[in-house]
Amino acid sequence: MKAFSIKKYDKNGDLELTDVPVPIIKDDQVLVEIHAAGLNLLDAKIKSGEFKLILPYKLPLILGHDVAGVITEVGAKITRFKVGDEIYARVADFHIGAFAEYIAVSEDDLALKPKNITMEEAASIPLVALTAWQALVENAKLKKGQKVFIQAGSGGVGTIAIQLAKHLGATVATTASGNSFEMLKKLGADVLIDYRKEDFETILKDYDVVLNSQDNKTLEKSLRVIKPGGNAISISGPPTKEFAKAIGANWLIKTILSLVSFGIVKKAKKLDVGYSFLFMKADGIQLKEITSLIEAGTIIPVLDKVFPFSHINEALEYVESGRVKGKVVVKLK
């Protein structure tokens, strides 16, 4: 089968088109013929080696975390899915490889594709929707009447997180450029801040939750708009020693991450604000909940561009450009 892979970590290098065997599935896996694959900044960061300390992959490596396709084979222990099912998934760490014609996926990572969206739209959803779910529902336990600040509202995570927060009954503030405001209002944003002209720290006050996806400087400012007892959840770092423990990292990684996050953790504590780093995990049960929201029309996918599979390097460059509104997908079928 055709697949795009890397032989070494390289920020500027291209993914290489290779011929590799079709995966052989285990008893708890299904084989998926991929129709579309979503691209994420995570793919670019893994390619560059940015995450090699916490995700020590063996090379060569087929990249790609988001997949939509059709099951062509099931393992002996599969009970919830069958051949012919249309599925989507954010495949688990160390089992990635969506930039290919086929992939083996654990049953635990899968959900049936929402019936009311295309394969391309489905491929755009899993990683960003699970990130939003794990941040707002699982970690923050966001409630009706609370206020949440979601940074970079027009990005992949932002577009879904805004819709999920509104569904949960929260007031939503977000940052974006002015030309995204109309789209973000339609998604449910209540307070729109043009990051090119305005400083969110002078506008926002007493927020319950901040979902941070930007740099440390922005994160530090964000801590100051949260009310005492509120929470900052960051998907862009810095990772904490608690995160290191959760992934079973060795003492050296725990020490490094403890040092890296020391400043932010100290500032948050001083302000009586919680701080945590979220590295989302694959979860088919949560994705099933998200499917229900999509089929009800509560959450709609936001697709920026669909590229042919052969143009995947161009697609990844576009993702890295920072100009994407919503998600970028490559189409195989």
C-alpha positions as CSV (number, residue, x, y, z in Angstrom):
1,M,0.0,0.0,0.0
2,K,1.0,3.6,-0.4
3,A,1.9,5.6,2.7
4,F,3.6,8.9,3.6
5,S,6.4,8.5,6.2
6,I,9.5,10.0,7.7
7,K,12.9,8.3,8.1
8,K,14.3,11.0,10.5
9,Y,13.1,14.0,12.5
10,D,13.3,17.0,10.3
11,K,11.4,20.3,10.6
12,N,11.9,21.3,6.9
13,G,11.9,17.9,5.3
14,D,9.0,16.4,3.3
15,L,7.0,13.3,4.0
16,E,8.2,10.6,1.7
17,L,5.8,8.4,-0.4
18,T,6.6,4.8,0.2
19,D,5.3,1.3,-0.5
20,V,4.7,-0.7,2.7
21,P,2.8,-3.9,3.5
22,V,-0.9,-3.6,4.5
23,P,-1.0,-3.9,8.3
24,I,-1.7,-7.3,9.9
25,I,-4.4,-6.8,12.5
26,K,-4.4,-8.2,16.1
27,D,-7.5,-9.8,17.7
28,D,-8.7,-6.5,19.2
29,Q,-8.1,-4.4,16.0
30,V,-9.9,-3.8,12.7
31,L,-8.4,-3.0,9.4
32,V,-9.7,0.3,7.9
33,E,-9.5,1.3,4.2
34,I,-8.9,5.0,4.6
35,H,-11.1,7.4,2.7
36,A,-9.8,10.6,4.3
37,A,-7.3,11.7,6.9
38,G,-7.2,14.8,9.0
39,L,-4.0,16.9,9.4
40,N,-3.0,18.4,12.8
41,L,-0.2,20.6,14.1
42,L,0.7,17.5,16.2
43,D,1.8,15.8,13.0
44,A,4.1,18.6,12.1
45,K,5.5,18.7,15.7
46,I,6.2,14.9,15.7
47,K,7.8,15.3,12.2
48,S,10.2,18.0,13.6
49,G,11.1,15.9,16.7
50,E,9.5,18.4,19.1
51,F,7.7,15.6,21.0
52,K,10.4,12.9,20.9
53,L,11.0,13.1,24.6
54,I,7.4,12.3,25.5
55,L,6.5,10.3,22.3
56,P,9.6,8.3,21.5
57,Y,8.5,6.8,18.2
58,K,10.6,4.3,16.3
59,L,11.6,5.5,12.8
60,P,10.7,5.2,9.9
61,L,7.2,6.4,10.9
62,I,3.9,6.8,9.0
63,L,2.3,10.0,10.4
64,G,-1.4,10.8,10.8
65,H,-3.8,10.7,13.8
66,D,-7.3,11.3,12.3
67,V,-8.9,8.8,10.1
68,A,-12.3,8.1,8.4
69,G,-12.9,5.1,6.3
70,V,-14.5,1.6,6.0
71,I,-13.7,-1.5,7.9
72,T,-12.5,-4.3,5.6
73,E,-11.4,-6.9,8.2
74,V,-12.1,-7.5,11.9
75,G,-10.1,-9.3,14.6
76,A,-11.3,-12.3,16.5
77,K,-12.3,-10.3,19.6
78,I,-14.1,-7.5,17.9
79,T,-17.7,-7.2,19.2
80,R,-19.0,-3.7,18.4
81,F,-18.0,-3.3,14.7
82,K,-18.3,-5.3,11.5
83,V,-16.9,-5.4,8.0
84,G,-18.5,-2.6,5.9
85,D,-19.0,-0.2,8.8
86,E,-18.1,3.4,8.1
87,I,-16.0,4.6,11.1
88,Y,-13.8,7.5,12.2
89,A,-11.1,7.7,14.9
90,R,-8.2,9.5,16.5
91,V,-5.9,6.5,16.6
92,A,-3.9,6.0,19.8
93,D,-0.4,7.2,20.3
94,F,2.3,4.7,19.1
95,H,-0.4,3.2,16.7
96,I,-0.7,6.2,14.4
97,G,-0.4,6.0,10.6
98,A,-3.4,7.6,9.0
99,F,-1.4,9.0,6.0
100,A,-1.8,5.6,4.2
101,E,-4.3,3.5,2.3
102,Y,-5.0,1.2,5.2
103,I,-4.5,1.3,9.0
104,A,-5.0,-1.2,11.9
105,V,-7.1,0.5,14.7
106,S,-8.0,-0.7,18.1
107,E,-11.7,-1.2,18.7
108,D,-11.4,1.1,21.8
109,D,-10.5,4.0,19.6
110,L,-13.3,3.7,17.1
111,A,-16.8,5.2,16.6
112,L,-19.3,4.9,13.8
113,K,-19.1,7.8,11.5
114,P,-21.9,10.3,11.9
115,K,-24.5,9.6,9.3
116,N,-25.1,13.3,8.3
117,I,-21.5,14.2,7.3
118,T,-19.0,13.2,4.6
119,M,-15.9,11.1,5.1
120,E,-13.8,14.3,4.6
121,E,-15.8,16.1,7.4
122,A,-15.5,13.1,9.6
123,A,-11.7,12.9,9.2
124,S,-11.6,16.6,10.4
125,I,-13.3,15.8,13.8
126,P,-11.7,13.3,16.1
127,L,-8.5,14.9,17.5
128,V,-9.9,18.4,17.9
129,A,-13.3,17.3,19.2
130,L,-11.7,14.9,21.7
131,T,-9.4,17.7,22.8
132,A,-12.3,20.0,23.4
133,W,-14.3,17.3,25.2
134,Q,-11.4,16.3,27.5
135,A,-10.7,19.9,28.3
136,L,-14.2,21.2,28.9
137,V,-16.2,18.2,29.9
138,E,-13.8,15.8,31.5
139,N,-11.2,18.2,33.1
140,A,-13.0,21.6,33.6
141,K,-16.5,20.0,34.1
142,L,-17.9,23.2,32.5
143,K,-21.4,24.1,33.7
144,K,-24.3,26.2,32.5
145,G,-23.7,29.8,33.4
146,Q,-20.0,29.6,33.6
147,K,-17.6,31.7,31.4
148,V,-14.9,30.2,29.3
149,F,-12.1,31.8,27.2
150,I,-11.2,29.7,24.2
151,Q,-8.1,31.1,22.5
152,A,-7.7,31.1,18.7
153,G,-11.4,30.5,18.0
154,S,-11.0,30.0,14.2
155,G,-8.5,27.1,14.6
156,G,-9.3,23.4,14.6
157,V,-9.8,23.0,18.3
158,G,-11.4,26.5,18.7
159,T,-14.2,25.9,16.2
160,I,-15.3,22.7,17.9
161,A,-14.7,23.9,21.5
162,I,-16.8,27.0,21.0
163,Q,-19.8,24.9,19.8
164,L,-19.3,22.4,22.7
165,A,-19.1,25.1,25.3
166,K,-22.3,26.7,24.0
167,H,-24.0,23.3,24.2
168,L,-22.9,23.1,27.8
169,G,-24.5,26.5,28.5
170,A,-21.4,28.6,29.0
171,T,-20.6,32.2,27.9
172,V,-17.8,32.0,25.4
173,A,-15.1,34.5,24.7
174,T,-12.5,34.0,21.9
175,T,-9.7,35.6,20.1
176,A,-9.3,35.8,16.3
177,S,-8.7,38.2,13.4
178,G,-11.7,40.4,12.5
179,N,-12.4,38.5,9.2
180,S,-13.3,35.4,11.2
181,F,-15.9,37.1,13.5
182,E,-18.9,36.3,11.4
183,M,-18.1,32.6,11.3
184,L,-17.4,32.5,15.0
185,K,-20.7,34.3,15.9
186,K,-22.5,31.6,13.9
187,L,-20.7,28.9,15.9
188,G,-21.8,30.6,19.2
189,A,-19.0,32.9,20.4
190,D,-20.4,35.6,22.6
191,V,-17.3,37.9,23.1
192,L,-15.1,38.4,20.1
193,I,-11.6,39.9,20.5
194,D,-9.5,41.0,17.5
195,Y,-6.0,39.9,18.7
196,R,-4.4,42.3,16.2
197,K,-6.0,45.3,17.7
198,E,-7.2,44.4,21.2
199,D,-5.6,43.0,24.4
200,F,-7.9,40.3,25.9
201,E,-6.5,41.0,29.4
202,T,-8.1,44.4,29.4
203,I,-11.5,43.0,28.3
204,L,-12.0,39.7,30.1
205,K,-12.4,39.3,33.8
206,D,-13.5,36.6,36.3
207,Y,-13.5,33.7,33.8
208,D,-14.0,30.2,35.1
209,V,-12.0,28.4,32.5
210,V,-9.3,29.3,29.9
211,L,-8.4,26.8,27.1
212,N,-4.9,27.9,26.2
213,S,-3.4,27.0,22.8
214,Q,-0.9,29.8,22.4
215,D,2.6,30.6,23.8
216,N,3.7,31.0,27.4
217,K,3.4,34.8,27.3
218,T,-0.3,34.4,26.4
219,L,-0.8,31.7,29.0
220,E,0.6,34.0,31.7
221,K,-1.8,36.8,30.7
222,S,-4.6,34.3,30.6
223,L,-4.0,33.3,34.3
224,R,-4.9,36.9,35.2
225,V,-8.4,36.8,33.6
226,I,-9.4,33.7,35.6
227,K,-11.3,34.1,38.9
228,P,-9.8,32.5,42.1
229,G,-10.6,28.8,42.0
230,G,-10.9,28.8,38.2
231,N,-8.8,26.7,35.8
232,A,-6.3,27.2,33.0
233,I,-6.0,24.1,30.7
234,S,-3.3,24.3,28.2
235,I,-2.9,22.1,25.1
236,S,0.3,23.9,23.9
237,G,2.4,23.5,27.1
238,P,4.3,23.7,29.2
239,P,3.8,20.0,30.2
240,T,3.8,19.3,34.0
241,K,5.3,16.6,36.2
242,E,1.7,15.4,36.7
243,F,1.4,14.8,33.0
244,A,4.8,13.0,33.1
245,K,3.4,10.7,35.9
246,A,0.2,10.0,33.9
247,I,2.2,8.8,30.8
248,G,4.6,6.7,33.0
249,A,7.6,8.8,32.1
250,N,11.0,8.1,33.8
251,W,12.5,10.2,36.5
252,L,14.5,12.3,34.1
253,I,11.5,13.3,32.0
254,K,9.6,14.0,35.2
255,T,12.4,16.3,36.4
256,I,12.7,18.1,33.1
257,L,8.9,18.8,32.8
258,S,8.8,19.9,36.5
259,L,11.5,22.5,35.7
260,V,9.9,23.5,32.4
261,S,6.5,24.2,34.0
262,F,7.8,25.5,37.4
263,G,7.2,29.2,36.5
264,I,3.6,28.8,35.2
265,V,2.6,26.5,38.1
266,K,4.0,29.0,40.6
267,K,2.2,32.0,39.0
268,A,-1.1,30.0,38.9
269,K,-0.8,29.0,42.6
270,K,-0.1,32.6,43.6
271,L,-3.4,33.7,41.8
272,D,-5.3,30.7,43.3
273,V,-5.9,29.3,39.9
274,G,-5.5,25.7,38.7
275,Y,-3.1,24.9,35.9
276,S,-2.9,21.6,33.9
277,F,-1.5,20.5,30.6
278,L,-3.7,18.4,28.4
279,F,-2.4,16.0,25.8
280,M,-5.5,14.4,24.5
281,K,-6.0,10.7,24.3
282,A,-7.8,8.4,21.9
283,D,-11.3,7.4,23.2
284,G,-14.0,5.7,21.1
285,I,-16.6,6.1,23.9
286,Q,-16.2,9.9,24.0
287,L,-16.1,10.0,20.2
288,K,-19.5,8.2,20.2
289,E,-20.9,11.0,22.5
290,I,-19.5,13.6,20.0
291,T,-21.2,11.6,17.1
292,S,-24.5,12.1,18.8
293,L,-23.9,15.9,19.0
294,I,-23.0,16.0,15.3
295,E,-26.0,14.0,14.2
296,A,-28.2,16.3,16.3
297,G,-26.7,19.4,14.5
298,T,-25.2,20.7,17.8
299,I,-21.7,20.5,16.4
300,I,-20.8,21.0,12.8
301,P,-17.4,20.3,11.2
302,V,-15.5,23.3,9.9
303,L,-13.4,22.4,6.9
304,D,-11.0,24.9,5.4
305,K,-9.4,22.8,2.6
306,V,-9.4,19.3,1.2
307,F,-6.2,18.3,-0.6
308,P,-5.6,15.2,-2.7
309,F,-3.6,12.5,-0.9
310,S,-0.7,13.1,-3.3
311,H,-0.5,16.7,-2.1
312,I,0.0,15.9,1.5
313,N,3.2,17.9,1.9
314,E,1.5,21.0,0.6
315,A,-1.4,20.3,3.0
316,L,0.9,20.0,6.0
317,E,2.7,23.3,5.0
318,Y,-0.7,25.0,5.0
319,V,-1.5,23.6,8.4
320,E,1.8,25.0,9.7
321,S,1.2,28.4,8.1
322,G,-1.3,29.4,10.9
323,R,-3.8,30.6,8.4
324,V,-6.2,27.7,8.6
325,K,-9.8,28.3,9.6
326,G,-11.1,25.0,11.0
327,K,-9.4,21.9,9.6
328,V,-7.4,20.5,6.7
329,V,-8.0,17.1,5.3
330,V,-6.5,14.8,2.6
331,K,-8.8,12.7,0.5
332,L,-7.9,9.2,-0.6
333,K,-11.2,7.9,-2.0
